[in-house]
Amino acid sequence: MNLRDVEILEREEVFHGYFRVDRYRLRHRLFDGGWSPPMGREVFERGHSVAVLLYDPVAEKIVVIEQFRAGALAAGMDPWLIESVAGIIDEGEEPEEVARREAIEETGCALGRVEAIGRFIYSPGACSEVCRLFIGEVDSATAAGVHGLADEHEDIKTHVIPVETALGWLDAGAISNAVLLIAVSWLARNHDALRKRWLEPGSEHLEVAP
């Protein structure tokens, strides 16, 4: 099935604050060939996003961030989450451009090579946001301190973590942020090939401070 198998009968904006909520009245084709009765669904709208796992293949470390998240607070979780760098795609921006901008804003690190990992939708039953996920080359020696934009109330702490530690978190089920879980899972599967590719003679890897 595809978009032609959905009929949108009505769409109404019911809330517009920091984010937006739209209410849909729709019906869709059923697997037996018929059509569902009309139904109502609310969809949370915040735009599409980019996330990037910052990886230093020389030092064998990743750079992650820690920040407060209201959604985790509402869920009864520790609201300070360990995450990968991420940001919303503004109109006219390319995903890789966003990855490079957010890496500097949130960690102070400039990206070298960037490779796409994939794209996914966070919560398709309620939210339209699609995330494009990358892995980006960094010099982890340049990552330190607290970053973020004051006008967005960001208070973002940088952490430099050995890859082995991150893989240990994965094995222990200790990663509570979905994007970081996906990114570290990808790294676990592709780590050796990626490191070889980025460090092979003649490759244009970043210069790492002594």
TORMI-418750 format. One record per residue (C-alpha): x, z, y; residue number from 1; chain. Coordinates in nm, 4 decimals, padded with zeros to 6 digits. Example, Ala and Ser with C-alpha at 12.3 -4.5 7.8 and 13.67 -1.06 7.14 Angstrom:
BEGIN
<koldren <01.2300 00.7800 -00.4500> 1 A> <koldren <01.3670 00.7140 -00.1060> 2 A> 
END
This chain:
BEGIN
<koldren <00.0000 00.0000 00.0000> 1 A> <koldren <00.1035 -00.0454 00.3635> 2 A> <koldren <-00.0231 -00.0174 00.7211> 3 A> <koldren <-00.2892 -00.2827 00.6573> 4 A> <koldren <-00.4539 -00.0380 00.4178> 5 A> <koldren <-00.5279 00.2111 00.6979> 6 A> <koldren <-00.8023 00.1764 00.9590> 7 A> <koldren <-00.7648 00.3947 01.2698> 8 A> <koldren <-01.1144 00.4564 01.4014> 9 A> <koldren <-01.0158 00.6766 01.6964> 10 A> <koldren <-00.7063 00.8405 01.8454> 11 A> <koldren <-00.7206 01.1148 02.1088> 12 A> <koldren <-00.4473 01.3176 02.2797> 13 A> <koldren <-00.5567 01.6808 02.2436> 14 A> <koldren <-00.2479 01.8623 02.3741> 15 A> <koldren <00.0488 01.7660 02.5885> 16 A> <koldren <00.3066 02.0329 02.6738> 17 A> <koldren <00.6698 02.0516 02.5674> 18 A> <koldren <00.5456 01.8489 02.2676> 19 A> <koldren <00.2247 01.6508 02.2073> 20 A> <koldren <-00.0555 01.6606 01.9514> 21 A> <koldren <-00.2797 01.3603 01.8804> 22 A> <koldren <-00.6029 01.3728 01.6782> 23 A> <koldren <-00.6791 01.0750 01.4564> 24 A> <koldren <-01.0047 00.9721 01.2936> 25 A> <koldren <-00.9214 00.7258 01.0187> 26 A> <koldren <-00.9857 00.6011 00.6699> 27 A> <koldren <-00.7519 00.4458 00.4137> 28 A> <koldren <-00.7723 00.2379 00.0998> 29 A> <koldren <-00.7842 00.4317 -00.2265> 30 A> <koldren <-00.5788 00.3615 -00.5367> 31 A> <koldren <-00.8935 00.2433 -00.7184> 32 A> <koldren <-00.9441 -00.0256 -00.4516> 33 A> <koldren <-01.2181 00.1412 -00.2470> 34 A> <koldren <-01.1958 00.3184 00.0883> 35 A> <koldren <-01.1848 00.6877 00.1705> 36 A> <koldren <-01.4571 00.8376 00.3889> 37 A> <koldren <-01.3570 00.8839 00.7552> 38 A> <koldren <-01.1356 01.1892 00.8023> 39 A> <koldren <-00.9751 01.3787 01.0901> 40 A> <koldren <-00.6020 01.4496 01.1095> 41 A> <koldren <-00.3878 01.6086 01.3831> 42 A> <koldren <-00.0337 01.4720 01.4232> 43 A> <koldren <00.2484 01.6533 01.6011> 44 A> <koldren <00.4436 01.4115 01.8242> 45 A> <koldren <00.7954 01.4843 01.9527> 46 A> <koldren <00.9684 01.1466 01.9240> 47 A> <koldren <01.2261 01.0297 01.6719> 48 A> <koldren <01.5628 01.1954 01.6239> 49 A> <koldren <01.9233 01.1574 01.5170> 50 A> <koldren <02.1397 01.4058 01.3294> 51 A> <koldren <02.5086 01.3821 01.2504> 52 A> <koldren <02.7316 01.5856 01.0228> 53 A> <koldren <03.0701 01.6255 01.1927> 54 A> <koldren <03.3486 01.5880 00.9350> 55 A> <koldren <03.7250 01.6212 00.9761> 56 A> <koldren <03.8844 01.4427 00.6779> 57 A> <koldren <04.2359 01.5602 00.7648> 58 A> <koldren <04.1616 01.9317 00.7937> 59 A> <koldren <03.8873 01.9133 00.5275> 60 A> <koldren <03.6374 02.0899 00.7531> 61 A> <koldren <03.2933 02.0298 00.8986> 62 A> <koldren <03.1664 02.1366 01.2393> 63 A> <koldren <02.8200 02.2933 01.2489> 64 A> <koldren <02.6175 02.4677 01.5164> 65 A> <koldren <02.4080 02.7829 01.5404> 66 A> <koldren <02.1085 02.8184 01.7708> 67 A> <koldren <01.7712 02.9905 01.8130> 68 A> <koldren <01.4653 02.8145 01.6686> 69 A> <koldren <01.1098 02.9245 01.7540> 70 A> <koldren <00.9671 02.7564 01.4426> 71 A> <koldren <01.1880 02.9652 01.2153> 72 A> <koldren <01.0786 03.2773 01.4049> 73 A> <koldren <00.7116 03.1890 01.3498> 74 A> <koldren <00.7853 03.1337 00.9786> 75 A> <koldren <00.9302 03.4839 00.9475> 76 A> <koldren <01.2854 03.3557 00.8948> 77 A> <koldren <01.6050 03.4453 01.0758> 78 A> <koldren <01.5538 03.2358 01.3918> 79 A> <koldren <01.9246 03.1656 01.4414> 80 A> <koldren <01.9888 02.8691 01.2130> 81 A> <koldren <02.3096 02.6966 01.1040> 82 A> <koldren <02.2504 02.3258 01.1617> 83 A> <koldren <02.4110 01.9876 01.2061> 84 A> <koldren <02.4292 01.8307 01.5526> 85 A> <koldren <02.0994 01.6580 01.6398> 86 A> <koldren <01.8948 01.5230 01.9278> 87 A> <koldren <01.5920 01.3173 02.0276> 88 A> <koldren <01.6245 00.9422 02.0849> 89 A> <koldren <01.5330 00.8613 02.4442> 90 A> <koldren <01.3716 00.5302 02.5342> 91 A> <koldren <01.6240 00.2453 02.5163> 92 A> <koldren <01.8879 00.4423 02.3251> 93 A> <koldren <02.0500 00.3355 01.9983> 94 A> <koldren <02.0748 00.6027 01.7244> 95 A> <koldren <02.4560 00.5976 01.7085> 96 A> <koldren <02.4697 00.6357 02.0873> 97 A> <koldren <02.2582 00.9504 02.0548> 98 A> <koldren <02.4860 01.0864 01.7805> 99 A> <koldren <02.7920 01.0445 02.0022> 100 A> <koldren <02.6221 01.1991 02.3052> 101 A> <koldren <02.4883 01.4992 02.1170> 102 A> <koldren <02.8214 01.5687 01.9460> 103 A> <koldren <02.9857 01.6124 02.2845> 104 A> <koldren <02.6947 01.8092 02.4358> 105 A> <koldren <02.6611 02.0504 02.1442> 106 A> <koldren <03.0206 02.0953 02.0207> 107 A> <koldren <03.2580 01.9321 02.2692> 108 A> <koldren <03.3767 01.6937 01.9935> 109 A> <koldren <03.4124 01.3184 02.0440> 110 A> <koldren <03.3203 01.1112 01.7403> 111 A> <koldren <03.5534 00.8583 01.5839> 112 A> <koldren <03.4059 00.6508 01.3051> 113 A> <koldren <03.0385 00.6919 01.2271> 114 A> <koldren <02.8584 00.5933 00.9072> 115 A> <koldren <02.4861 00.5968 00.8380> 116 A> <koldren <02.3617 00.8251 00.5600> 117 A> <koldren <01.9914 00.7352 00.5741> 118 A> <koldren <01.6574 00.7990 00.7414> 119 A> <koldren <01.3731 01.0300 00.6471> 120 A> <koldren <01.0511 01.1818 00.7791> 121 A> <koldren <01.0488 01.5599 00.8137> 122 A> <koldren <00.6888 01.6599 00.7407> 123 A> <koldren <00.4730 01.3497 00.6827> 124 A> <koldren <00.1516 01.5473 00.6460> 125 A> <koldren <00.1657 01.6685 01.0055> 126 A> <koldren <00.4502 01.5160 01.2091> 127 A> <koldren <00.5540 01.1594 01.2956> 128 A> <koldren <00.9229 01.2373 01.3589> 129 A> <koldren <01.1714 01.0205 01.1693> 130 A> <koldren <01.5361 01.1309 01.1593> 131 A> <koldren <01.8306 00.8932 01.1301> 132 A> <koldren <02.1185 01.0798 00.9685> 133 A> <koldren <02.4885 00.9977 01.0149> 134 A> <koldren <02.8275 01.1372 00.9253> 135 A> <koldren <03.0818 01.1253 01.2055> 136 A> <koldren <03.4582 01.1672 01.2133> 137 A> <koldren <03.5931 01.4438 01.4372> 138 A> <koldren <03.9055 01.6430 01.5082> 139 A> <koldren <03.7767 01.9902 01.4250> 140 A> <koldren <04.0563 02.1474 01.6332> 141 A> <koldren <03.8628 02.0399 01.9441> 142 A> <koldren <03.5482 02.2321 01.8411> 143 A> <koldren <03.5016 02.5770 01.9885> 144 A> <koldren <03.2835 02.7881 02.2125> 145 A> <koldren <02.9212 02.7825 02.3235> 146 A> <koldren <02.7567 02.4629 02.4454> 147 A> <koldren <02.4210 02.3108 02.5387> 148 A> <koldren <02.2183 02.2082 02.8425> 149 A> <koldren <02.1010 02.4931 03.0621> 150 A> <koldren <01.7913 02.3023 03.1786> 151 A> <koldren <01.6821 02.2747 02.8124> 152 A> <koldren <01.7519 02.6461 02.7497> 153 A> <koldren <02.0158 02.5590 02.4906> 154 A> <koldren <02.2594 02.8259 02.3736> 155 A> <koldren <02.4580 02.6593 02.0949> 156 A> <koldren <02.7488 02.8214 01.9166> 157 A> <koldren <03.0044 02.6056 01.7342> 158 A> <koldren <03.1399 02.6909 01.3895> 159 A> <koldren <03.4200 02.5178 01.1985> 160 A> <koldren <03.3677 02.5510 00.8229> 161 A> <koldren <03.5879 02.4406 00.5305> 162 A> <koldren <03.4153 02.1745 00.3221> 163 A> <koldren <03.4597 02.3984 00.0163> 164 A> <koldren <03.2618 02.6729 00.1914> 165 A> <koldren <02.9784 02.4344 00.2789> 166 A> <koldren <02.9608 02.3125 -00.0814> 167 A> <koldren <02.9458 02.6762 -00.1903> 168 A> <koldren <02.6477 02.7284 00.0410> 169 A> <koldren <02.4840 02.4270 -00.1230> 170 A> <koldren <02.5382 02.5582 -00.4753> 171 A> <koldren <02.4083 02.9024 -00.3755> 172 A> <koldren <02.0931 02.7663 -00.2143> 173 A> <koldren <02.2008 02.9250 00.1131> 174 A> <koldren <02.1316 02.6326 00.3519> 175 A> <koldren <01.7934 02.6863 00.5197> 176 A> <koldren <01.8013 02.3866 00.7569> 177 A> <koldren <01.6680 02.0683 00.5926> 178 A> <koldren <01.8932 01.8223 00.7761> 179 A> <koldren <02.2074 02.0181 00.6974> 180 A> <koldren <02.0956 02.0508 00.3355> 181 A> <koldren <02.0555 01.6728 00.3062> 182 A> <koldren <02.3841 01.6032 00.4866> 183 A> <koldren <02.5922 01.8460 00.2800> 184 A> <koldren <02.4280 01.7174 -00.0409> 185 A> <koldren <02.5334 01.3657 00.0596> 186 A> <koldren <02.8853 01.4881 00.1357> 187 A> <koldren <02.9071 01.6586 -00.2034> 188 A> <koldren <02.8311 01.3279 -00.3746> 189 A> <koldren <03.0388 01.1007 -00.1484> 190 A> <koldren <03.3191 01.3287 -00.0316> 191 A> <koldren <03.6102 01.1844 -00.2325> 192 A> <koldren <03.5275 00.8215 -00.1566> 193 A> <koldren <03.4663 00.8920 00.2126> 194 A> <koldren <03.7906 01.0847 00.2566> 195 A> <koldren <03.9876 00.8126 00.0799> 196 A> <koldren <03.8235 00.5440 00.2950> 197 A> <koldren <03.8877 00.7248 00.6228> 198 A> <koldren <04.2453 00.8300 00.5416> 199 A> <koldren <04.3756 00.5231 00.3618> 200 A> <koldren <04.6872 00.3624 00.5172> 201 A> <koldren <04.5992 00.1362 00.8071> 202 A> <koldren <04.2649 00.3023 00.8773> 203 A> <koldren <04.2011 00.3948 01.2386> 204 A> <koldren <04.1432 00.7660 01.1982> 205 A> <koldren <04.1447 01.0131 01.4831> 206 A> <koldren <04.4706 01.1678 01.5946> 207 A> <koldren <04.4613 01.5347 01.4991> 208 A> <koldren <04.6335 01.7916 01.7192> 209 A> <koldren <04.9329 01.9592 01.5492> 210 A> 
END
